[in-house]
Structure formats: structure tokens, C-alpha cells
């Protein structure tokens, strides 16, 4: 029996594909909550195109799209007064950047 998720099959745990995707969605949703269990607020970077931002998770500058959705992290500001934003790439990884509060627009909860 295949351990890969297929559109019509099941895996070694005898879960349907729909159940597996549901489990993955629940796991992903946990990454979008603060330590207190509150949902993270959506924000976007002001401006058009791409921009370089400091990423403490990558320990360097990263080029990111400004019109992408970011999650505002309720952490203490860094030493330059910047706030932290998070963008999930996969279920267990993502990128954190620092941005000036004047450069972001908070959209609220999704």
C-alpha cells in the first residue's frame, strides 16, 4: 500500500486523502497562532514590487514581494524599532522579516 497521498487512495494509517488534508490544514493553522492561542493578524508591506528586508530567521537580507500577505508577530520590537512579520512557506518552515511599522498596513484577521 502506498504511503503517498493520492486523490483516490489512502495511506498506511487508513485515512482518506480528505482526512489527511484536513489533518495537514489543522497543523498549518497551529502555526498561525500566537503562544496565547490567538490568531495572528494579517499585514502587507506598503509599496509595489520587491524589497530587501532583514530576516533574523535567515540571518541576512531577503528579497520579498511587498504585496504578499504576512502575519504580524506580537513580539517585542527589535533594537531599531522594527516589528516582526512571518510568511509560511511550508507547514513547518517560513521566513521572518523585520519591517518599520510605517511600512506595513495591518489588514486584520483573515
Buried (B, 14 or more C-beta within 10 A) or exposed (E): EEEEBEEEEBBEEEBEBEEBEEEEEEEEEEBBEBEEEEEBBBBBBBEEEEBEBBBEEEEEEBEBEBEEBBBBBEEEEEEEEBBBBBBBEEEEEBBBBBBBEEBBEEEEEE
